[in-house]
Amino acid sequence: MVKPSIAELSKGNTYNRYMLVMMAAKGAKYVTDRENYAKEHADDIDALYGSSNEIEIDFNHKPVKNAIKLFHEGKMLIKLPEETVKAMEEHDKTTLNEEIAE
């Protein structure tokens, strides 16, 4: 079982499982691309270990595990479309108003 759990990654039900799967897939591609670039440019030590302002990746782990770790640490984010953010805000307002009415 991969740690952190889905419940931890969803950050208070902000992200559903589909969003997390897409994040893991795109993040794993990013990690793989970085690893391939580092291997191609192994003579440049900064390319392998990254500069001080870049994300450090442990190439000893699998790409998906690295992507999940980066997301959990807040070094990788999920960018939501504006329509989704607005819909979530409206849903939160409606839910809050219903709770107050009760």
C-alpha positions as YAML, in Angstrom:
chain: A
units: angstrom
residues:
- id: 1
  name: MET
  ca: [0.00, 0.00, 0.00]
- id: 2
  name: VAL
  ca: [1.34, 3.40, -0.96]
- id: 3
  name: LYS
  ca: [1.63, 5.98, 1.77]
- id: 4
  name: PRO
  ca: [0.14, 8.60, 2.02]
- id: 5
  name: SER
  ca: [-3.39, 7.31, 1.68]
- id: 6
  name: ILE
  ca: [-6.01, 8.52, -0.81]
- id: 7
  name: ALA
  ca: [-7.82, 10.29, 2.04]
- id: 8
  name: GLU
  ca: [-4.69, 12.29, 2.85]
- id: 9
  name: LEU
  ca: [-4.05, 13.12, -0.79]
- id: 10
  name: SER
  ca: [-7.61, 14.26, -1.45]
- id: 11
  name: LYS
  ca: [-6.99, 17.15, 0.98]
- id: 12
  name: GLY
  ca: [-10.42, 17.38, 2.52]
- id: 13
  name: ASN
  ca: [-12.30, 16.04, -0.51]
- id: 14
  name: THR
  ca: [-10.90, 18.80, -2.74]
- id: 15
  name: TYR
  ca: [-9.57, 16.23, -5.20]
- id: 16
  name: ASN
  ca: [-11.38, 13.10, -6.29]
- id: 17
  name: ARG
  ca: [-9.73, 9.81, -7.27]
- id: 18
  name: TYR
  ca: [-9.75, 10.66, -10.96]
- id: 19
  name: MET
  ca: [-7.83, 13.90, -10.32]
- id: 20
  name: LEU
  ca: [-5.32, 12.02, -8.18]
- id: 21
  name: VAL
  ca: [-4.81, 9.36, -10.87]
- id: 22
  name: MET
  ca: [-4.24, 12.05, -13.48]
- id: 23
  name: MET
  ca: [-1.80, 13.84, -11.15]
- id: 24
  name: ALA
  ca: [0.12, 10.61, -10.57]
- id: 25
  name: ALA
  ca: [0.29, 9.83, -14.30]
- id: 26
  name: LYS
  ca: [1.36, 13.32, -15.37]
- id: 27
  name: GLY
  ca: [3.72, 13.58, -12.42]
- id: 28
  name: ALA
  ca: [5.31, 10.23, -13.28]
- id: 29
  name: LYS
  ca: [5.84, 11.46, -16.85]
- id: 30
  name: TYR
  ca: [7.51, 14.60, -15.49]
- id: 31
  name: VAL
  ca: [9.77, 12.51, -13.23]
- id: 32
  name: THR
  ca: [10.64, 10.14, -16.09]
- id: 33
  name: ASP
  ca: [11.45, 13.05, -18.40]
- id: 34
  name: ARG
  ca: [13.69, 14.59, -15.74]
- id: 35
  name: GLU
  ca: [15.44, 11.26, -15.21]
- id: 36
  name: ASN
  ca: [16.00, 10.76, -18.93]
- id: 37
  name: TYR
  ca: [17.34, 14.30, -19.28]
- id: 38
  name: ALA
  ca: [19.70, 13.71, -16.35]
- id: 39
  name: LYS
  ca: [20.99, 10.48, -17.91]
- id: 40
  name: GLU
  ca: [21.56, 12.17, -21.28]
- id: 41
  name: HIS
  ca: [23.46, 15.02, -19.64]
- id: 42
  name: ALA
  ca: [25.31, 13.00, -16.99]
- id: 43
  name: ASP
  ca: [28.51, 14.96, -17.63]
- id: 44
  name: ASP
  ca: [26.78, 18.04, -16.18]
- id: 45
  name: ILE
  ca: [26.45, 17.28, -12.45]
- id: 46
  name: ASP
  ca: [23.79, 19.99, -11.98]
- id: 47
  name: ALA
  ca: [21.55, 18.21, -14.52]
- id: 48
  name: LEU
  ca: [21.68, 15.02, -12.48]
- id: 49
  name: TYR
  ca: [21.04, 16.51, -9.07]
- id: 50
  name: GLY
  ca: [19.19, 19.68, -10.08]
- id: 51
  name: SER
  ca: [19.97, 23.23, -9.21]
- id: 52
  name: SER
  ca: [19.00, 24.80, -5.90]
- id: 53
  name: ASN
  ca: [15.65, 26.14, -7.17]
- id: 54
  name: GLU
  ca: [14.45, 22.93, -8.82]
- id: 55
  name: ILE
  ca: [12.60, 19.98, -7.33]
- id: 56
  name: GLU
  ca: [14.88, 17.23, -6.06]
- id: 57
  name: ILE
  ca: [13.87, 13.76, -7.20]
- id: 58
  name: ASP
  ca: [15.16, 10.47, -5.82]
- id: 59
  name: PHE
  ca: [15.72, 8.40, -8.97]
- id: 60
  name: ASN
  ca: [16.02, 5.21, -6.87]
- id: 61
  name: HIS
  ca: [12.22, 5.13, -6.48]
- id: 62
  name: LYS
  ca: [9.59, 4.47, -9.12]
- id: 63
  name: PRO
  ca: [8.22, 7.54, -10.96]
- id: 64
  name: VAL
  ca: [4.66, 7.19, -9.61]
- id: 65
  name: LYS
  ca: [5.94, 7.00, -6.04]
- id: 66
  name: ASN
  ca: [8.05, 10.11, -6.65]
- id: 67
  name: ALA
  ca: [5.06, 11.97, -8.11]
- id: 68
  name: ILE
  ca: [2.84, 11.09, -5.14]
- id: 69
  name: LYS
  ca: [5.59, 12.15, -2.73]
- id: 70
  name: LEU
  ca: [6.06, 15.48, -4.53]
- id: 71
  name: PHE
  ca: [2.31, 16.15, -4.47]
- id: 72
  name: HIS
  ca: [2.01, 15.25, -0.80]
- id: 73
  name: GLU
  ca: [4.91, 17.57, 0.07]
- id: 74
  name: GLY
  ca: [3.29, 20.41, -1.89]
- id: 75
  name: LYS
  ca: [6.04, 20.57, -4.51]
- id: 76
  name: MET
  ca: [3.62, 19.53, -7.26]
- id: 77
  name: LEU
  ca: [0.13, 21.00, -7.58]
- id: 78
  name: ILE
  ca: [-3.07, 20.17, -9.39]
- id: 79
  name: LYS
  ca: [-4.27, 23.12, -11.43]
- id: 80
  name: LEU
  ca: [-8.04, 23.06, -11.73]
- id: 81
  name: PRO
  ca: [-9.99, 24.81, -14.49]
- id: 82
  name: GLU
  ca: [-11.70, 28.04, -13.41]
- id: 83
  name: GLU
  ca: [-15.16, 26.54, -14.00]
- id: 84
  name: THR
  ca: [-14.38, 23.72, -11.58]
- id: 85
  name: VAL
  ca: [-13.11, 26.11, -8.91]
- id: 86
  name: LYS
  ca: [-16.22, 28.30, -9.24]
- id: 87
  name: ALA
  ca: [-18.50, 25.27, -9.06]
- id: 88
  name: MET
  ca: [-16.71, 24.03, -5.94]
- id: 89
  name: GLU
  ca: [-17.01, 27.46, -4.30]
- id: 90
  name: GLU
  ca: [-20.75, 27.61, -5.12]
- id: 91
  name: HIS
  ca: [-21.22, 24.11, -3.72]
- id: 92
  name: ASP
  ca: [-19.42, 25.09, -0.52]
- id: 93
  name: LYS
  ca: [-21.59, 28.21, -0.13]
- id: 94
  name: THR
  ca: [-24.78, 26.19, -0.71]
- id: 95
  name: THR
  ca: [-23.69, 23.54, 1.79]
- id: 96
  name: LEU
  ca: [-22.81, 26.20, 4.37]
- id: 97
  name: ASN
  ca: [-26.17, 27.95, 3.92]
- id: 98
  name: GLU
  ca: [-28.02, 24.63, 4.32]
- id: 99
  name: GLU
  ca: [-26.14, 23.89, 7.54]
- id: 100
  name: ILE
  ca: [-26.94, 27.35, 8.93]
- id: 101
  name: ALA
  ca: [-30.64, 26.95, 8.03]
- id: 102
  name: GLU
  ca: [-30.88, 23.71, 9.98]
...
